[in-house]
Structure formats: C-alpha cells, structure tokens
Amino acid sequence: MNEARVFADEYQARFAEEGQLMRFLRERTENATWLRKPAKDLRLFPLDSEKVQKEIHNTGEEILEDTKEHTQLVLRMKD
C-alpha cells in the first residue's frame, strides 16, 4: 500500500470468552443505525477550514477527540 496517511481510531476491546464477544456484537447490532446516502451526496471538509469552524460554533456540534487527532475531516451529507 502506498497511502500517505492511514486513518484509524484507537478503539480496542478484549474478550476472555466467545460468549462475551457474541454479546458485544449482538448489542452493537441492536443499537446501531446506518444512514444510506448516495456517494454523490457526501462531502469531506478539512476540520480546520474557517467555514467548518464557523458552522461548528453556530450549531454547537461537538467533534470527537479521535476525529480531531486522526482524520481532521468532517463528513457532510446533502440535506
């Protein structure tokens, strides 16, 4: 791979037994939601752009520390 930058979070989980893993996965499935949007409706913006900073300030949105540290990108959807 020749990527200049690899994006990853630092989430980790360890399981002593298979049952723990299965309960974890079941809980994730029950509490997860997926938004499906056409790729043409998605936009990535640099977190440090003036426009993005202004919008974050005006809406009161919070950016995850992991996002700030690793990707420095904001994903926006049309509508």
PAMAR-653049 format. One record per residue: residue number from 1; residue in one letter; x, z, y of N, C-alpha, C, O in turn. Coordinates in nm, 2 decimals, m for minus. Layout:
residues N
@pos->NUM code->A n.u->X n.w->Z n.v->Y ca.u->X ca.w->Z ca.v->Y c.u->X c.w->Z c.v->Y o.u->X o.w->Z o.v->Y $
...
***
This chain:
residues 79
@pos->1 code->M n.u->0.08 n.w->0.00 n.v->m0.12 ca.u->0.00 ca.w->0.00 ca.v->0.00 c.u->0.09 c.w->0.00 c.v->0.12 o.u->0.19 o.w->0.07 o.v->0.13 $
@pos->2 code->N n.u->0.05 n.w->m0.08 n.v->0.22 ca.u->0.13 ca.w->m0.09 ca.v->0.34 c.u->0.06 c.w->m0.03 c.v->0.46 o.u->0.09 o.w->m0.07 o.v->0.58 $
@pos->3 code->E n.u->m0.04 n.w->0.05 n.v->0.44 ca.u->m0.11 ca.w->0.11 ca.v->0.56 c.u->m0.02 c.w->0.19 c.v->0.65 o.u->0.07 o.w->0.26 o.v->0.60 $
@pos->4 code->A n.u->m0.04 n.w->0.18 n.v->0.78 ca.u->0.04 ca.w->0.25 ca.v->0.87 c.u->m0.01 c.w->0.40 c.v->0.88 o.u->0.07 o.w->0.49 o.v->0.91 $
@pos->5 code->R n.u->m0.13 n.w->0.42 n.v->0.85 ca.u->m0.19 ca.w->0.55 ca.v->0.85 c.u->m0.29 c.w->0.57 c.v->0.75 o.u->m0.38 o.w->0.49 o.v->0.73 $
@pos->6 code->V n.u->m0.29 n.w->0.68 n.v->0.68 ca.u->m0.39 ca.w->0.72 ca.v->0.58 c.u->m0.47 c.w->0.83 c.v->0.63 o.u->m0.41 o.w->0.93 o.v->0.67 $
@pos->7 code->F n.u->m0.60 n.w->0.82 n.v->0.62 ca.u->m0.69 ca.w->0.93 ca.v->0.67 c.u->m0.74 c.w->1.01 c.v->0.56 o.u->m0.79 o.w->0.96 o.v->0.46 $
@pos->8 code->A n.u->m0.73 n.w->1.14 n.v->0.57 ca.u->m0.78 ca.w->1.23 ca.v->0.46 c.u->m0.81 c.w->1.36 c.v->0.52 o.u->m0.75 o.w->1.40 o.v->0.63 $
@pos->9 code->D n.u->m0.90 n.w->1.43 n.v->0.46 ca.u->m0.93 ca.w->1.57 ca.v->0.51 c.u->m0.85 c.w->1.67 c.v->0.42 o.u->m0.79 o.w->1.62 o.v->0.32 $
@pos->10 code->E n.u->m0.86 n.w->1.79 n.v->0.45 ca.u->m0.78 ca.w->1.89 ca.v->0.38 c.u->m0.87 c.w->1.97 c.v->0.28 o.u->m0.83 o.w->2.08 o.v->0.24 $
@pos->11 code->Y n.u->m0.99 n.w->1.92 n.v->0.25 ca.u->m1.08 ca.w->2.00 ca.v->0.17 c.u->m1.02 c.w->2.01 c.v->0.03 o.u->m0.97 o.w->1.91 o.v->m0.03 $
@pos->12 code->Q n.u->m1.04 n.w->2.13 n.v->m0.03 ca.u->m0.99 ca.w->2.15 ca.v->m0.17 c.u->m1.09 c.w->2.24 c.v->m0.24 o.u->m1.15 o.w->2.33 o.v->m0.17 $
@pos->13 code->A n.u->m1.11 n.w->2.22 n.v->m0.37 ca.u->m1.19 ca.w->2.32 ca.v->m0.45 c.u->m1.12 c.w->2.32 c.v->m0.58 o.u->m1.08 o.w->2.22 o.v->m0.64 $
@pos->14 code->R n.u->m1.12 n.w->2.44 n.v->m0.64 ca.u->m1.07 ca.w->2.46 ca.v->m0.78 c.u->m1.18 c.w->2.52 c.v->m0.86 o.u->m1.26 o.w->2.61 o.v->m0.82 $
@pos->15 code->F n.u->m1.18 n.w->2.48 n.v->m0.99 ca.u->m1.28 ca.w->2.53 ca.v->m1.08 c.u->m1.22 c.w->2.58 c.v->m1.21 o.u->m1.13 o.w->2.51 o.v->m1.26 $
@pos->16 code->A n.u->m1.25 n.w->2.70 n.v->m1.25 ca.u->m1.19 ca.w->2.76 ca.v->m1.37 c.u->m1.26 c.w->2.70 c.v->m1.49 o.u->m1.21 o.w->2.70 o.v->m1.60 $
@pos->17 code->E n.u->m1.39 n.w->2.66 n.v->m1.48 ca.u->m1.47 ca.w->2.62 ca.v->m1.59 c.u->m1.55 c.w->2.49 c.v->m1.55 o.u->m1.58 o.w->2.47 o.v->m1.44 $
@pos->18 code->E n.u->m1.58 n.w->2.41 n.v->m1.65 ca.u->m1.65 ca.w->2.29 ca.v->m1.63 c.u->m1.79 c.w->2.32 c.v->m1.57 o.u->m1.84 o.w->2.24 o.v->m1.49 $
@pos->19 code->G n.u->m1.85 n.w->2.43 n.v->m1.61 ca.u->m1.98 ca.w->2.46 ca.v->m1.56 c.u->m1.98 c.w->2.48 c.v->m1.41 o.u->m2.07 o.w->2.45 o.v->m1.34 $
@pos->20 code->Q n.u->m1.87 n.w->2.54 n.v->m1.36 ca.u->m1.86 ca.w->2.56 ca.v->m1.21 c.u->m1.86 c.w->2.43 c.v->m1.14 o.u->m1.92 o.w->2.41 o.v->m1.03 $
@pos->21 code->L n.u->m1.78 n.w->2.34 n.v->m1.19 ca.u->m1.77 ca.w->2.20 ca.v->m1.13 c.u->m1.91 c.w->2.13 c.v->m1.13 o.u->m1.95 o.w->2.08 o.v->m1.03 $
@pos->22 code->M n.u->m1.98 n.w->2.14 n.v->m1.25 ca.u->m2.11 ca.w->2.08 ca.v->m1.26 c.u->m2.21 c.w->2.14 c.v->m1.16 o.u->m2.29 o.w->2.07 o.v->m1.10 $
@pos->23 code->R n.u->m2.21 n.w->2.27 n.v->m1.14 ca.u->m2.30 ca.w->2.34 ca.v->m1.05 c.u->m2.26 c.w->2.29 c.v->m0.90 o.u->m2.35 o.w->2.27 o.v->m0.82 $
@pos->24 code->F n.u->m2.14 n.w->2.28 n.v->m0.87 ca.u->m2.09 ca.w->2.24 ca.v->m0.74 c.u->m2.14 c.w->2.10 c.v->m0.72 o.u->m2.20 o.w->2.07 o.v->m0.61 $
@pos->25 code->L n.u->m2.12 n.w->2.01 n.v->m0.81 ca.u->m2.17 ca.w->1.87 ca.v->m0.79 c.u->m2.32 c.w->1.86 c.v->m0.78 o.u->m2.37 o.w->1.78 o.v->m0.70 $
@pos->26 code->R n.u->m2.39 n.w->1.94 n.v->m0.86 ca.u->m2.54 ca.w->1.94 ca.v->m0.85 c.u->m2.58 c.w->1.99 c.v->m0.71 o.u->m2.67 o.w->1.93 o.v->m0.65 $
@pos->27 code->E n.u->m2.52 n.w->2.09 n.v->m0.66 ca.u->m2.56 ca.w->2.14 ca.v->m0.53 c.u->m2.53 c.w->2.04 c.v->m0.42 o.u->m2.61 o.w->2.02 o.v->m0.33 $
@pos->28 code->R n.u->m2.41 n.w->1.98 n.v->m0.43 ca.u->m2.38 ca.w->1.87 ca.v->m0.34 c.u->m2.48 c.w->1.76 c.v->m0.34 o.u->m2.53 o.w->1.71 o.v->m0.23 $
@pos->29 code->T n.u->m2.52 n.w->1.72 n.v->m0.45 ca.u->m2.62 ca.w->1.61 ca.v->m0.47 c.u->m2.75 c.w->1.65 c.v->m0.40 o.u->m2.82 o.w->1.57 o.v->m0.34 $
@pos->30 code->E n.u->m2.80 n.w->1.78 n.v->m0.43 ca.u->m2.93 ca.w->1.82 ca.v->m0.38 c.u->m2.92 c.w->1.84 c.v->m0.22 o.u->m3.03 o.w->1.82 o.v->m0.16 $
@pos->31 code->N n.u->m2.81 n.w->1.87 n.v->m0.17 ca.u->m2.80 ca.w->1.89 ca.v->m0.02 c.u->m2.75 c.w->1.78 c.v->0.06 o.u->m2.73 o.w->1.79 o.v->0.18 $
@pos->32 code->A n.u->m2.72 n.w->1.67 n.v->m0.01 ca.u->m2.66 ca.w->1.55 ca.v->0.06 c.u->m2.76 c.w->1.45 c.v->0.10 o.u->m2.86 o.w->1.44 o.v->0.04 $
@pos->33 code->T n.u->m2.74 n.w->1.39 n.v->0.21 ca.u->m2.82 ca.w->1.28 ca.v->0.26 c.u->m2.73 c.w->1.16 c.v->0.30 o.u->m2.62 o.w->1.18 o.v->0.35 $
@pos->34 code->W n.u->m2.77 n.w->1.04 n.v->0.27 ca.u->m2.70 ca.w->0.93 ca.v->0.31 c.u->m2.78 c.w->0.84 c.v->0.41 o.u->m2.89 o.w->0.82 o.v->0.39 $
@pos->35 code->L n.u->m2.71 n.w->0.80 n.v->0.51 ca.u->m2.77 ca.w->0.71 ca.v->0.61 c.u->m2.72 c.w->0.57 c.v->0.57 o.u->m2.60 o.w->0.55 o.v->0.57 $
@pos->36 code->R n.u->m2.80 n.w->0.48 n.v->0.55 ca.u->m2.76 ca.w->0.34 ca.v->0.52 c.u->m2.78 c.w->0.26 c.v->0.64 o.u->m2.89 o.w->0.24 o.v->0.70 $
@pos->37 code->K n.u->m2.68 n.w->0.20 n.v->0.69 ca.u->m2.68 ca.w->0.11 ca.v->0.81 c.u->m2.60 c.w->m0.02 c.v->0.78 o.u->m2.49 o.w->m0.01 o.v->0.71 $
@pos->38 code->P n.u->m2.64 n.w->m0.13 n.v->0.83 ca.u->m2.55 ca.w->m0.25 ca.v->0.81 c.u->m2.42 c.w->m0.23 c.v->0.88 o.u->m2.41 o.w->m0.16 o.v->0.99 $
@pos->39 code->A n.u->m2.31 n.w->m0.28 n.v->0.83 ca.u->m2.18 ca.w->m0.26 ca.v->0.89 c.u->m2.17 c.w->m0.31 c.v->1.03 o.u->m2.10 o.w->m0.26 o.v->1.11 $
@pos->40 code->K n.u->m2.25 n.w->m0.42 n.v->1.06 ca.u->m2.25 ca.w->m0.47 ca.v->1.19 c.u->m2.31 c.w->m0.37 c.v->1.30 o.u->m2.28 o.w->m0.39 o.v->1.42 $
@pos->41 code->D n.u->m2.38 n.w->m0.27 n.v->1.25 ca.u->m2.43 ca.w->m0.17 ca.v->1.35 c.u->m2.34 c.w->m0.05 c.v->1.36 o.u->m2.38 o.w->0.04 o.v->1.44 $
@pos->42 code->L n.u->m2.23 n.w->m0.05 n.v->1.30 ca.u->m2.13 ca.w->0.06 ca.v->1.31 c.u->m2.02 c.w->0.03 c.v->1.40 o.u->m1.97 o.w->m0.09 o.v->1.40 $
@pos->43 code->R n.u->m1.97 n.w->0.12 n.v->1.48 ca.u->m1.86 ca.w->0.11 ca.v->1.57 c.u->m1.77 c.w->0.23 c.v->1.57 o.u->m1.82 o.w->0.34 o.v->1.56 $
@pos->44 code->L n.u->m1.64 n.w->0.21 n.v->1.57 ca.u->m1.54 ca.w->0.32 ca.v->1.58 c.u->m1.48 c.w->0.32 c.v->1.71 o.u->m1.45 o.w->0.21 o.v->1.77 $
@pos->45 code->F n.u->m1.48 n.w->0.44 n.v->1.77 ca.u->m1.42 ca.w->0.45 ca.v->1.90 c.u->m1.31 c.w->0.56 c.v->1.90 o.u->m1.32 o.w->0.66 o.v->1.82 $
@pos->46 code->P n.u->m1.20 n.w->0.54 n.v->1.98 ca.u->m1.10 ca.w->0.65 ca.v->1.98 c.u->m1.15 c.w->0.77 c.v->2.05 o.u->m1.22 o.w->0.77 o.v->2.15 $
@pos->47 code->L n.u->m1.13 n.w->0.88 n.v->1.99 ca.u->m1.18 ca.w->1.01 ca.v->2.04 c.u->m1.13 c.w->1.04 c.v->2.18 o.u->m1.20 o.w->1.11 o.v->2.25 $
@pos->48 code->D n.u->m1.01 n.w->0.99 n.v->2.21 ca.u->m0.95 ca.w->1.03 ca.v->2.34 c.u->m1.00 c.w->0.93 c.v->2.45 o.u->m0.95 o.w->0.95 o.v->2.57 $
@pos->49 code->S n.u->m1.09 n.w->0.84 n.v->2.43 ca.u->m1.13 ca.w->0.75 ca.v->2.53 c.u->m1.22 c.w->0.82 c.v->2.63 o.u->m1.29 o.w->0.92 o.v->2.59 $
@pos->50 code->E n.u->m1.21 n.w->0.78 n.v->2.75 ca.u->m1.28 ca.w->0.85 ca.v->2.86 c.u->m1.43 c.w->0.85 c.v->2.84 o.u->m1.50 o.w->0.94 o.v->2.86 $
@pos->51 code->K n.u->m1.48 n.w->0.73 n.v->2.79 ca.u->m1.62 ca.w->0.71 ca.v->2.77 c.u->m1.67 c.w->0.81 c.v->2.66 o.u->m1.78 o.w->0.87 o.v->2.67 $
@pos->52 code->V n.u->m1.60 n.w->0.82 n.v->2.55 ca.u->m1.64 ca.w->0.91 ca.v->2.44 c.u->m1.63 c.w->1.05 c.v->2.48 o.u->m1.72 o.w->1.13 o.v->2.45 $
@pos->53 code->Q n.u->m1.53 n.w->1.09 n.v->2.56 ca.u->m1.52 ca.w->1.23 ca.v->2.60 c.u->m1.64 c.w->1.26 c.v->2.70 o.u->m1.69 o.w->1.37 o.v->2.69 $
@pos->54 code->K n.u->m1.67 n.w->1.17 n.v->2.78 ca.u->m1.79 ca.w->1.20 ca.v->2.87 c.u->m1.92 c.w->1.21 c.v->2.79 o.u->m2.00 o.w->1.30 o.v->2.82 $
@pos->55 code->E n.u->m1.94 n.w->1.13 n.v->2.70 ca.u->m2.06 ca.w->1.13 ca.v->2.61 c.u->m2.07 c.w->1.26 c.v->2.53 o.u->m2.17 o.w->1.33 o.v->2.52 $
@pos->56 code->I n.u->m1.95 n.w->1.30 n.v->2.48 ca.u->m1.95 ca.w->1.43 ca.v->2.40 c.u->m1.98 c.w->1.55 c.v->2.50 o.u->m2.06 o.w->1.63 o.v->2.46 $
@pos->57 code->H n.u->m1.93 n.w->1.54 n.v->2.61 ca.u->m1.96 ca.w->1.65 ca.v->2.71 c.u->m2.10 c.w->1.65 c.v->2.75 o.u->m2.17 o.w->1.76 o.v->2.76 $
@pos->58 code->N n.u->m2.16 n.w->1.54 n.v->2.77 ca.u->m2.30 ca.w->1.53 ca.v->2.82 c.u->m2.40 c.w->1.56 c.v->2.71 o.u->m2.51 o.w->1.62 o.v->2.74 $
@pos->59 code->T n.u->m2.37 n.w->1.53 n.v->2.58 ca.u->m2.46 ca.w->1.56 ca.v->2.48 c.u->m2.44 c.w->1.70 c.v->2.41 o.u->m2.53 o.w->1.75 o.v->2.34 $
@pos->60 code->G n.u->m2.33 n.w->1.76 n.v->2.44 ca.u->m2.30 ca.w->1.89 ca.v->2.38 c.u->m2.26 c.w->1.88 c.v->2.23 o.u->m2.26 o.w->1.98 o.v->2.16 $
@pos->61 code->E n.u->m2.23 n.w->1.76 n.v->2.18 ca.u->m2.19 ca.w->1.74 ca.v->2.04 c.u->m2.06 c.w->1.81 c.v->2.02 o.u->m1.97 o.w->1.82 o.v->2.11 $
@pos->62 code->E n.u->m2.04 n.w->1.85 n.v->1.89 ca.u->m1.91 ca.w->1.91 ca.v->1.86 c.u->m1.84 c.w->1.81 c.v->1.76 o.u->m1.90 o.w->1.75 o.v->1.68 $
@pos->63 code->I n.u->m1.71 n.w->1.80 n.v->1.78 ca.u->m1.62 ca.w->1.72 ca.v->1.69 c.u->m1.55 c.w->1.82 c.v->1.60 o.u->m1.49 o.w->1.91 o.v->1.64 $
@pos->64 code->L n.u->m1.55 n.w->1.79 n.v->1.47 ca.u->m1.49 ca.w->1.87 ca.v->1.37 c.u->m1.34 c.w->1.87 c.v->1.40 o.u->m1.28 o.w->1.77 o.v->1.43 $
@pos->65 code->E n.u->m1.28 n.w->1.99 n.v->1.38 ca.u->m1.13 ca.w->2.00 ca.v->1.39 c.u->m1.06 c.w->1.91 c.v->1.30 o.u->m0.95 o.w->1.85 o.v->1.34 $
@pos->66 code->D n.u->m1.11 n.w->1.89 n.v->1.18 ca.u->m1.04 ca.w->1.79 ca.v->1.09 c.u->m1.04 c.w->1.65 c.v->1.14 o.u->m0.94 o.w->1.58 o.v->1.13 $
@pos->67 code->T n.u->m1.15 n.w->1.61 n.v->1.21 ca.u->m1.16 ca.w->1.48 ca.v->1.27 c.u->m1.06 c.w->1.47 c.v->1.38 o.u->m0.99 o.w->1.37 o.v->1.40 $
@pos->68 code->K n.u->m1.05 n.w->1.57 n.v->1.47 ca.u->m0.95 ca.w->1.57 ca.v->1.58 c.u->m0.81 c.w->1.56 c.v->1.53 o.u->m0.73 o.w->1.49 o.v->1.58 $
@pos->69 code->E n.u->m0.78 n.w->1.63 n.v->1.42 ca.u->m0.64 ca.w->1.63 ca.v->1.37 c.u->m0.60 c.w->1.51 c.v->1.29 o.u->m0.49 o.w->1.46 o.v->1.31 $
@pos->70 code->H n.u->m0.70 n.w->1.45 n.v->1.22 ca.u->m0.66 ca.w->1.34 ca.v->1.13 c.u->m0.69 c.w->1.20 c.v->1.17 o.u->m0.61 o.w->1.11 o.v->1.18 $
@pos->71 code->T n.u->m0.82 n.w->1.18 n.v->1.21 ca.u->m0.86 ca.w->1.04 ca.v->1.24 c.u->m0.86 c.w->1.01 c.v->1.39 o.u->m0.82 o.w->0.90 o.v->1.43 $
@pos->72 code->Q n.u->m0.90 n.w->1.10 n.v->1.47 ca.u->m0.91 ca.w->1.08 ca.v->1.62 c.u->m1.01 c.w->0.97 c.v->1.65 o.u->m0.99 o.w->0.90 o.v->1.75 $
@pos->73 code->L n.u->m1.11 n.w->0.95 n.v->1.56 ca.u->m1.20 ca.w->0.84 ca.v->1.57 c.u->m1.35 c.w->0.90 c.v->1.57 o.u->m1.37 o.w->1.00 o.v->1.50 $
@pos->74 code->V n.u->m1.43 n.w->0.83 n.v->1.64 ca.u->m1.58 ca.w->0.87 ca.v->1.64 c.u->m1.65 c.w->0.75 c.v->1.59 o.u->m1.63 o.w->0.63 o.v->1.63 $
@pos->75 code->L n.u->m1.74 n.w->0.77 n.v->1.49 ca.u->m1.82 ca.w->0.66 ca.v->1.43 c.u->m1.96 c.w->0.67 c.v->1.50 o.u->m2.02 o.w->0.77 o.v->1.51 $
@pos->76 code->R n.u->m2.00 n.w->0.56 n.v->1.56 ca.u->m2.13 ca.w->0.55 ca.v->1.62 c.u->m2.22 c.w->0.44 c.v->1.55 o.u->m2.16 o.w->0.34 o.v->1.50 $
@pos->77 code->M n.u->m2.35 n.w->0.47 n.v->1.55 ca.u->m2.44 ca.w->0.37 ca.v->1.49 c.u->m2.53 c.w->0.32 c.v->1.60 o.u->m2.56 o.w->0.39 o.v->1.69 $
@pos->78 code->K n.u->m2.58 n.w->0.20 n.v->1.58 ca.u->m2.68 ca.w->0.15 ca.v->1.67 c.u->m2.80 c.w->0.23 c.v->1.66 o.u->m2.84 o.w->0.27 o.v->1.55 $
@pos->79 code->D n.u->m2.87 n.w->0.26 n.v->1.77 ca.u->m3.00 ca.w->0.34 ca.v->1.77 c.u->m2.96 c.w->0.48 c.v->1.74 o.u->m3.05 o.w->0.56 o.v->1.74 $
***
